[in-house]
Amino acid sequence: MNAIARLLSQDAQNSVSLTSQAVTKEVLFQIAADAFGGRLGLSSAQIRDALLLREQLGSTGLGQGVGIPHGRLKGLKQVAGMFFRLAKPIPFDAPDNRPVDLVFFLLVPEQSTEEHLQLLSELAQGFSDPAFRDDLRNAADASAIVQIFSDNNR
């Protein structure tokens, strides 16, 4: 199992959302921050602010309906991730101007650099594959999502 799948499989029911009704990027970031806050025992405001701070540097939308919002977080002990498949795509300021429906949130400890970049690279490589994106869009449940990430060895 690769590092991304391990992040999700630790608590698949709470780290994969297949029904989010977010209508804007800001609402989605708040939903993710609230979910992370409960799981990690950290302030959801602190998490949202870290995600928004990174987003101000430039959109984390990759194109092809994919976004990988991420941020460094003081007080975080280990990397955390969540995957959202949105019920309806939302604007994300992606380079291709397409709305986003597949979103992987990644939080890393403040001092983490190498691991952060490695995980972002793995995610970007996986999401660059049309079949991988299609599989995620068609997966029936959280365990299927984790399996798709696990099978992705590109």
Backbone as ProteinMPNN parsed JSONL, in Angstrom:
{"seq_chain_A": "MNAIARLLSQDAQNSVSLTSQAVTKEVLFQIAADAFGGRLGLSSAQIRDALLLREQLGSTGLGQGVGIPHGRLKGLKQVAGMFFRLAKPIPFDAPDNRPVDLVFFLLVPEQSTEEHLQLLSELAQGFSDPAFRDDLRNAADASAIVQIFSDNNR", "coords_chain_A": {"N_chain_A": [[0.852, -1.179, 0.0], [0.603, 2.17, -0.893], [1.841, 5.434, 0.217], [-0.185, 7.402, 0.081], [-2.595, 5.928, 0.041], [-2.347, 4.767, 2.57], [-2.716, 7.01, 4.211], [-5.443, 7.479, 3.865], [-6.606, 5.022, 4.535], [-6.338, 4.699, 7.259], [-8.552, 5.651, 8.558], [-10.926, 5.279, 6.897], [-13.719, 5.79, 6.627], [-13.979, 8.325, 7.675], [-12.161, 9.798, 6.276], [-12.727, 9.915, 3.654], [-14.97, 11.419, 1.527], [-17.854, 11.18, -0.294], [-20.059, 12.588, -1.011], [-20.159, 15.338, -0.788], [-21.66, 18.52, -0.684], [-20.646, 21.003, -1.232], [-20.566, 24.34, -2.473], [-18.829, 26.313, -3.137], [-15.297, 27.012, -3.27], [-14.37, 28.05, -0.837], [-16.351, 27.24, 0.989], [-16.021, 24.471, 0.771], [-13.401, 24.242, 1.785], [-13.892, 24.944, 4.433], [-15.594, 22.869, 5.251], [-13.832, 20.7, 5.008], [-11.862, 21.533, 6.839], [-13.318, 21.496, 9.242], [-13.848, 18.741, 9.409], [-11.237, 17.662, 9.5], [-10.378, 18.948, 11.853], [-11.914, 17.73, 13.88], [-10.993, 15.077, 13.667], [-8.235, 15.362, 14.145], [-7.966, 16.786, 16.446], [-7.428, 19.495, 16.424], [-7.723, 23.061, 15.911], [-10.335, 23.985, 13.786], [-10.437, 26.429, 12.526], [-7.747, 27.178, 12.427], [-6.788, 25.22, 10.69], [-8.311, 25.729, 8.342], [-7.361, 28.319, 7.813], [-4.654, 27.777, 7.249], [-4.909, 26.302, 4.88], [-6.146, 28.207, 3.219], [-4.187, 30.2, 3.227], [-2.119, 28.993, 1.775], [-3.471, 28.743, -0.625], [-3.707, 31.354, -1.433], [-1.261, 31.857, -2.547], [-1.429, 30.777, -5.004], [-3.627, 28.962, -7.104], [-4.521, 25.658, -6.119], [-5.663, 24.012, -7.849], [-5.38, 21.555, -10.29], [-6.269, 21.069, -12.835], [-8.32, 19.296, -15.235], [-10.459, 18.736, -13.578], [-9.497, 18.384, -10.997], [-8.274, 19.042, -7.708], [-5.727, 19.834, -5.317], [-5.599, 20.868, -2.492], [-3.442, 22.038, 0.047], [-1.495, 22.344, 3.059], [0.791, 23.608, 5.552], [1.006, 22.899, 8.985], [1.18, 24.105, 12.171], [1.783, 22.324, 15.122], [0.763, 19.962, 14.222], [1.262, 16.515, 14.252], [1.699, 14.376, 12.477], [1.47, 13.62, 8.948], [-1.649, 14.229, 7.341], [-4.532, 13.285, 5.468], [-7.35, 13.793, 3.275], [-9.952, 12.778, 1.103], [-12.199, 14.117, -1.228], [-15.045, 13.666, -3.193], [-16.945, 15.571, -5.096], [-20.449, 16.307, -5.201], [-21.348, 18.041, -7.117], [-19.387, 19.717, -9.484], [-17.161, 22.447, -8.614], [-16.128, 25.905, -9.054], [-12.607, 26.53, -9.218], [-10.405, 27.935, -9.912], [-8.598, 26.657, -11.603], [-5.896, 25.857, -13.904], [-6.932, 25.113, -16.427], [-9.386, 26.188, -16.326], [-11.551, 24.58, -15.73], [-14.206, 23.382, -13.649], [-13.89, 21.788, -10.403], [-14.135, 18.459, -9.207], [-12.91, 16.378, -7.93], [-11.062, 16.187, -5.092], [-8.21, 16.303, -3.13], [-7.212, 16.749, 0.054], [-4.379, 17.769, 1.824], [-2.52, 17.813, 4.72], [0.377, 18.824, 6.389], [3.006, 18.494, 8.856], [4.499, 21.454, 10.246], [7.309, 21.557, 9.886], [7.81, 19.703, 7.937], [9.136, 18.848, 4.835], [10.41, 17.325, 2.674], [8.795, 14.961, 2.701], [6.288, 16.112, 2.267], [6.562, 17.196, -0.335], [7.013, 14.832, -1.747], [4.586, 13.436, -1.393], [2.791, 15.211, -2.644], [3.775, 15.027, -5.239], [3.255, 12.296, -5.813], [0.459, 12.352, -5.718], [-0.148, 14.185, -7.818], [0.896, 12.785, -10.017], [-0.738, 10.489, -10.04], [-3.303, 11.645, -10.422], [-2.958, 12.647, -12.958], [-3.547, 10.672, -14.713], [-6.059, 9.668, -16.835], [-7.68, 7.335, -16.556], [-7.417, 6.698, -13.855], [-8.646, 8.956, -12.682], [-11.244, 8.577, -13.702], [-11.881, 6.131, -12.468], [-11.978, 6.964, -9.776], [-14.128, 8.71, -9.913], [-16.179, 6.957, -10.391], [-16.261, 5.158, -8.308], [-17.829, 3.161, -5.814], [-17.865, 3.37, -2.999], [-16.199, 4.353, 0.123], [-14.212, 2.454, 0.75], [-13.627, 1.425, -1.764], [-12.495, 3.671, -2.94], [-10.142, 3.95, -1.392], [-8.895, 1.584, -2.184], [-8.457, 2.124, -4.901], [-6.59, 4.219, -4.747], [-4.595, 2.755, -3.492], [-3.935, 0.855, -5.428], [-2.759, 2.438, -7.289], [0.204, 2.828, -8.608], [1.823, 4.513, -10.038]], "CA_chain_A": [[0.0, 0.0, 0.0], [1.42, 3.375, -0.972], [1.675, 6.414, 1.292], [-1.484, 8.086, -0.039], [-3.624, 4.982, 0.491], [-2.212, 4.622, 4.028], [-3.35, 8.182, 4.838], [-6.897, 7.321, 3.818], [-7.073, 3.766, 5.121], [-6.303, 4.76, 8.72], [-9.915, 5.935, 9.007], [-11.536, 5.519, 5.587], [-15.062, 6.364, 6.708], [-13.88, 9.745, 8.011], [-11.177, 10.479, 5.448], [-13.235, 9.912, 2.287], [-16.339, 11.933, 1.423], [-18.322, 11.02, -1.67], [-21.348, 13.257, -1.183], [-20.08, 16.739, -0.379], [-22.525, 19.442, -1.417], [-20.018, 22.33, -1.237], [-20.883, 25.103, -3.679], [-17.678, 27.166, -3.426], [-14.03, 26.543, -2.719], [-14.294, 28.456, 0.563], [-17.231, 26.349, 1.753], [-15.355, 23.17, 0.795], [-12.274, 24.328, 2.717], [-14.434, 24.937, 5.79], [-16.061, 21.506, 5.506], [-12.636, 19.878, 5.23], [-11.227, 21.983, 8.092], [-14.131, 20.972, 10.35], [-13.637, 17.297, 9.481], [-9.87, 17.464, 9.987], [-10.296, 19.395, 13.241], [-12.456, 16.671, 14.728], [-10.103, 13.905, 13.622], [-6.87, 15.636, 14.604], [-7.983, 17.512, 17.707], [-6.871, 20.826, 16.194], [-8.705, 24.084, 15.585], [-10.729, 24.012, 12.376], [-10.067, 27.752, 12.0], [-6.315, 27.115, 12.127], [-6.648, 24.375, 9.502], [-8.85, 26.498, 7.208], [-6.442, 29.417, 7.532], [-3.459, 27.223, 6.605], [-5.281, 25.966, 3.508], [-6.386, 29.453, 2.487], [-2.904, 30.882, 3.084], [-1.441, 28.363, 0.635], [-4.26, 29.022, -1.823], [-3.413, 32.739, -1.831], [-0.036, 31.843, -3.348], [-1.812, 30.303, -6.322], [-4.622, 27.888, -7.009], [-4.065, 24.274, -6.043], [-6.363, 23.266, -8.885], [-4.425, 21.029, -11.274], [-6.89, 20.902, -14.142], [-9.017, 18.024, -15.434], [-11.422, 18.519, -12.504], [-8.774, 17.946, -9.806], [-7.618, 20.008, -6.831], [-4.96, 19.258, -4.211], [-5.297, 21.882, -1.475], [-2.525, 21.535, 1.059], [-0.941, 23.366, 3.927], [1.63, 23.247, 6.693], [0.235, 23.194, 10.18], [1.886, 24.069, 13.446], [1.136, 21.453, 16.092], [0.397, 18.685, 13.61], [2.304, 15.518, 14.547], [1.975, 13.56, 11.297], [0.725, 13.984, 7.752], [-3.05, 13.814, 7.309], [-5.146, 13.499, 4.168], [-8.77, 13.508, 3.071], [-10.376, 12.834, -0.29], [-13.592, 14.505, -1.455], [-15.632, 13.648, -4.528], [-18.063, 16.506, -4.937], [-21.692, 15.974, -5.887], [-21.387, 18.933, -8.277], [-18.107, 20.427, -9.582], [-17.151, 23.849, -8.198], [-15.013, 26.696, -9.582], [-11.417, 26.332, -8.398], [-9.305, 28.697, -10.509], [-7.632, 25.721, -12.185], [-5.288, 26.392, -15.131], [-7.783, 24.87, -17.597], [-10.677, 26.844, -16.02], [-12.611, 23.606, -15.482], [-14.542, 23.211, -12.239], [-13.249, 20.648, -9.751], [-15.007, 17.526, -8.483], [-12.037, 15.464, -7.191], [-10.214, 17.042, -4.258], [-7.449, 15.632, -2.084], [-6.641, 17.694, 1.022], [-3.181, 17.253, 2.463], [-1.95, 18.634, 5.784], [1.681, 18.312, 6.823], [3.594, 19.243, 9.965], [5.154, 22.7, 9.849], [8.705, 21.347, 9.495], [7.886, 18.669, 6.904], [9.396, 19.363, 3.501], [10.613, 16.237, 1.722], [7.604, 14.113, 2.663], [5.247, 16.947, 1.681], [6.778, 17.254, -1.779], [6.854, 13.481, -2.274], [3.155, 13.131, -1.43], [2.198, 16.037, -3.706], [4.201, 14.443, -6.505], [2.48, 11.065, -6.014], [-0.921, 12.722, -6.036], [-0.186, 14.788, -9.152], [1.107, 11.724, -11.002], [-1.949, 9.681, -10.117], [-4.406, 12.406, -11.001], [-2.697, 12.932, -14.37], [-4.017, 9.515, -15.466], [-7.517, 9.732, -17.022], [-8.341, 6.128, -16.034], [-7.426, 6.863, -12.4], [-9.717, 9.919, -12.382], [-12.524, 7.919, -13.983], [-12.127, 5.15, -11.4], [-12.394, 7.701, -8.577], [-15.469, 9.267, -10.148], [-17.162, 5.875, -10.464], [-16.161, 4.271, -7.141], [-19.094, 3.033, -5.091], [-17.79, 3.704, -1.575], [-14.898, 4.781, 0.651], [-13.218, 1.382, 0.649], [-13.224, 1.362, -3.173], [-11.584, 4.808, -3.149], [-8.851, 3.587, -0.794], [-8.303, 0.558, -3.045], [-7.99, 2.777, -6.135], [-5.341, 4.886, -4.395], [-3.634, 1.708, -3.186], [-3.523, 0.224, -6.68], [-2.088, 3.432, -8.121], [1.647, 2.779, -8.365], [2.504, 5.261, -11.084]], "C_chain_A": [[0.898, 1.243, 0.0], [1.053, 4.385, 0.123], [0.311, 7.108, 1.256], [-2.595, 7.172, 0.471], [-3.558, 4.787, 1.998], [-2.867, 5.804, 4.756], [-4.861, 8.012, 4.916], [-7.377, 6.094, 4.577], [-7.06, 3.771, 6.642], [-7.699, 4.962, 9.295], [-10.761, 6.26, 7.774], [-12.907, 6.176, 5.666], [-15.043, 7.854, 7.023], [-12.862, 10.495, 7.164], [-11.554, 10.476, 3.964], [-14.678, 10.394, 2.327], [-16.762, 11.872, -0.04], [-19.609, 11.784, -1.956], [-21.319, 14.734, -0.825], [-20.904, 17.628, -1.303], [-21.939, 20.856, -1.473], [-20.302, 23.038, -2.56], [-19.78, 26.089, -4.057], [-16.43, 26.539, -2.808], [-13.936, 26.864, -1.232], [-15.159, 27.566, 1.457], [-16.589, 24.962, 1.863], [-14.186, 23.181, 1.783], [-12.762, 24.305, 4.161], [-14.924, 23.541, 6.173], [-14.869, 20.597, 5.814], [-11.961, 20.244, 6.546], [-11.993, 21.465, 9.298], [-13.897, 19.47, 10.527], [-12.238, 16.973, 10.011], [-9.763, 17.83, 11.467], [-10.791, 18.343, 14.205], [-11.548, 15.457, 14.789], [-8.773, 14.14, 14.307], [-6.816, 16.34, 15.954], [-7.335, 18.884, 17.602], [-8.0, 21.793, 15.818], [-9.045, 24.068, 14.097], [-10.39, 25.357, 11.743], [-8.593, 27.774, 11.606], [-6.074, 26.31, 10.837], [-7.129, 25.127, 8.264], [-7.895, 27.607, 6.818], [-5.174, 28.938, 6.835], [-3.745, 26.875, 5.145], [-5.469, 27.228, 2.661], [-5.096, 30.234, 2.252], [-2.144, 30.303, 1.887], [-2.159, 28.709, -0.665], [-4.017, 30.443, -2.339], [-2.15, 32.833, -2.682], [-0.316, 31.435, -4.789], [-2.751, 29.128, -6.159], [-3.954, 26.524, -6.949], [-4.884, 23.383, -6.976], [-5.366, 22.837, -9.95], [-4.961, 21.089, -12.696], [-7.553, 19.54, -14.194], [-9.974, 17.697, -14.284], [-10.81, 18.129, -11.176], [-8.186, 19.126, -9.044], [-6.883, 19.281, -5.721], [-4.606, 20.368, -3.221], [-4.412, 21.283, -0.386], [-1.996, 22.687, 1.902], [-0.095, 22.771, 5.028], [0.914, 23.708, 7.948], [1.066, 23.024, 11.44], [1.087, 23.188, 14.418], [0.698, 20.117, 15.534], [1.562, 17.712, 13.79], [2.684, 14.679, 13.333], [1.083, 13.999, 10.145], [-0.698, 13.437, 7.84], [-3.625, 14.13, 5.931], [-6.62, 13.153, 4.175], [-9.077, 13.644, 1.582], [-11.857, 13.176, -0.353], [-13.924, 14.321, -2.93], [-16.903, 14.475, -4.394], [-19.273, 16.072, -5.759], [-21.83, 16.798, -7.166], [-20.058, 19.684, -8.328], [-18.24, 21.905, -9.207], [-15.979, 24.589, -8.857], [-13.812, 26.606, -8.633], [-10.207, 27.112, -8.911], [-8.206, 27.797, -11.058], [-7.081, 26.294, -13.49], [-6.138, 26.193, -16.386], [-9.181, 25.467, -17.432], [-11.836, 25.878, -15.828], [-12.928, 23.568, -13.989], [-13.987, 21.892, -11.72], [-14.288, 19.78, -9.055], [-14.211, 16.48, -7.696], [-11.019, 16.295, -6.416], [-9.531, 16.198, -3.185], [-6.813, 16.708, -1.219], [-5.463, 17.028, 1.714], [-2.678, 18.266, 3.486], [-0.648, 17.996, 6.232], [2.182, 19.133, 8.003], [4.411, 20.429, 9.442], [6.574, 22.489, 9.308], [8.876, 20.353, 8.349], [8.115, 19.309, 5.536], [9.46, 18.227, 2.487], [9.365, 15.365, 1.584], [6.446, 14.835, 1.981], [5.367, 16.935, 0.152], [6.585, 15.886, -2.429], [5.363, 13.117, -2.41], [2.449, 13.938, -2.52], [2.546, 15.474, -5.082], [3.413, 13.17, -6.812], [1.038, 11.375, -6.405], [-1.027, 13.271, -7.456], [-0.009, 13.729, -10.237], [-0.144, 10.865, -11.151], [-3.074, 10.405, -10.821], [-4.171, 12.76, -12.462], [-3.206, 11.813, -15.283], [-5.547, 9.559, -15.605], [-8.254, 8.517, -16.448], [-8.451, 6.19, -14.512], [-8.537, 7.82, -11.989], [-11.085, 9.298, -12.604], [-12.877, 6.916, -12.895], [-12.605, 5.844, -10.131], [-13.809, 8.247, -8.729], [-16.555, 8.196, -10.12], [-17.162, 4.952, -9.253], [-17.443, 4.311, -6.322], [-19.026, 3.505, -3.641], [-16.355, 4.035, -1.158], [-13.852, 3.694, 0.505], [-12.749, 1.212, -0.798], [-12.255, 2.497, -3.501], [-10.196, 4.47, -2.608], [-8.152, 2.549, -1.67], [-7.748, 1.162, -4.327], [-6.667, 3.497, -5.863], [-4.252, 3.856, -4.12], [-3.071, 1.053, -4.442], [-2.727, 1.159, -7.589], [-0.597, 3.463, -7.783], [2.429, 3.544, -9.421], [3.472, 6.244, -10.493]], "O_chain_A": [[1.833, 1.347, 0.795], [0.079, 4.203, 0.854], [-0.278, 7.368, 2.305], [-3.443, 7.604, 1.252], [-4.596, 4.654, 2.647], [-3.499, 5.619, 5.796], [-5.481, 8.362, 5.92], [-8.441, 6.123, 5.195], [-7.708, 2.927, 7.261], [-7.994, 4.495, 10.396], [-11.251, 7.38, 7.626], [-13.223, 7.039, 4.847], [-15.982, 8.572, 6.68], [-12.711, 11.707, 7.317], [-10.801, 10.969, 3.123], [-15.506, 9.854, 3.061], [-16.107, 12.443, -0.913], [-20.188, 11.64, -3.033], [-22.372, 15.323, -0.581], [-20.853, 17.506, -2.527], [-22.67, 21.81, -1.736], [-20.281, 22.422, -3.626], [-19.786, 26.64, -5.158], [-16.508, 25.663, -1.947], [-13.471, 26.035, -0.449], [-14.743, 27.185, 2.551], [-16.614, 24.35, 2.931], [-14.006, 22.225, 2.537], [-12.115, 23.71, 5.023], [-14.693, 23.086, 7.294], [-14.902, 19.82, 6.768], [-11.533, 19.361, 7.29], [-11.383, 21.038, 10.278], [-13.762, 18.984, 11.65], [-12.082, 16.106, 10.87], [-9.133, 17.112, 12.244], [-10.162, 18.088, 15.233], [-11.358, 14.875, 15.856], [-8.237, 13.25, 14.968], [-5.743, 16.477, 16.541], [-6.76, 19.381, 18.571], [-9.096, 21.369, 15.452], [-8.154, 24.13, 13.25], [-10.089, 25.42, 10.552], [-8.234, 28.327, 10.567], [-5.25, 26.69, 10.005], [-6.432, 25.16, 7.249], [-7.639, 27.822, 5.633], [-4.669, 29.609, 5.935], [-2.915, 27.127, 4.272], [-5.003, 27.297, 1.523], [-4.927, 30.857, 1.204], [-1.589, 31.05, 1.081], [-1.517, 28.942, -1.689], [-4.111, 30.698, -3.54], [-1.987, 33.78, -3.45], [0.477, 31.72, -5.686], [-2.67, 28.387, -5.179], [-2.961, 26.267, -7.63], [-4.809, 22.157, -6.902], [-4.597, 23.655, -10.454], [-4.188, 21.152, -13.653], [-7.368, 18.721, -13.294], [-10.27, 16.528, -14.036], [-11.505, 17.601, -10.308], [-7.672, 20.076, -9.634], [-7.339, 18.246, -5.236], [-3.445, 20.765, -3.122], [-4.622, 20.149, 0.044], [-2.049, 23.85, 1.501], [-0.235, 21.603, 5.391], [0.295, 24.772, 7.972], [1.582, 21.945, 11.73], [-0.135, 23.304, 14.513], [0.301, 19.228, 16.288], [2.711, 18.054, 13.511], [3.847, 14.31, 13.168], [0.069, 14.667, 10.348], [-0.927, 12.336, 8.342], [-3.25, 15.121, 5.305], [-7.082, 12.334, 4.97], [-8.533, 14.509, 0.896], [-12.669, 12.602, 0.373], [-13.181, 14.764, -3.806], [-17.821, 14.108, -3.66], [-19.138, 15.541, -6.861], [-22.36, 16.321, -8.17], [-19.636, 20.239, -7.314], [-19.272, 22.532, -9.442], [-14.96, 23.978, -9.181], [-13.971, 26.605, -7.413], [-9.103, 26.956, -8.39], [-7.024, 28.133, -10.985], [-7.732, 27.129, -14.117], [-6.079, 27.006, -17.308], [-10.051, 25.279, -18.283], [-12.989, 26.305, -15.77], [-12.03, 23.705, -13.158], [-13.656, 20.995, -12.495], [-15.2, 20.284, -8.401], [-14.787, 15.767, -6.874], [-10.214, 17.016, -7.005], [-10.186, 15.476, -2.434], [-5.98, 17.484, -1.689], [-5.541, 15.874, 2.135], [-2.44, 19.429, 3.16], [-0.572, 16.783, 6.43], [1.84, 20.306, 8.146], [4.941, 20.394, 8.332], [6.989, 23.174, 8.373], [9.985, 20.184, 7.843], [7.375, 20.205, 5.132], [8.659, 18.173, 1.554], [8.932, 15.068, 0.47], [5.708, 14.23, 1.204], [4.389, 16.694, -0.555], [6.053, 15.793, -3.536], [4.944, 12.558, -3.423], [1.604, 13.405, -3.238], [1.705, 15.451, -5.981], [2.952, 12.982, -7.938], [0.473, 10.749, -7.302], [-1.907, 12.862, -8.213], [-0.689, 13.771, -11.262], [-0.557, 10.551, -12.267], [-3.723, 9.852, -11.708], [-5.118, 13.144, -13.148], [-3.285, 11.995, -16.498], [-6.256, 9.493, -14.601], [-9.349, 8.667, -15.906], [-9.464, 5.782, -13.945], [-9.289, 7.536, -11.057], [-11.989, 9.473, -11.786], [-14.022, 6.85, -12.449], [-13.535, 5.37, -9.479], [-14.59, 8.243, -7.777], [-17.719, 8.496, -9.854], [-17.99, 4.044, -9.179], [-18.06, 5.364, -6.159], [-20.023, 3.989, -3.105], [-15.43, 4.001, -1.969], [-12.705, 3.989, 0.167], [-11.585, 0.885, -1.03], [-11.302, 2.302, -4.256], [-9.192, 4.68, -3.289], [-6.941, 2.631, -1.874], [-6.683, 0.756, -4.792], [-5.73, 3.396, -6.657], [-3.096, 4.073, -4.486], [-1.884, 0.737, -4.513], [-2.096, 0.713, -8.547], [-0.194, 4.058, -6.784], [3.596, 3.236, -9.664], [4.142, 6.969, -11.229]]}, "name": "protein", "num_of_chains": 1, "seq": "MNAIARLLSQDAQNSVSLTSQAVTKEVLFQIAADAFGGRLGLSSAQIRDALLLREQLGSTGLGQGVGIPHGRLKGLKQVAGMFFRLAKPIPFDAPDNRPVDLVFFLLVPEQSTEEHLQLLSELAQGFSDPAFRDDLRNAADASAIVQIFSDNNR"}
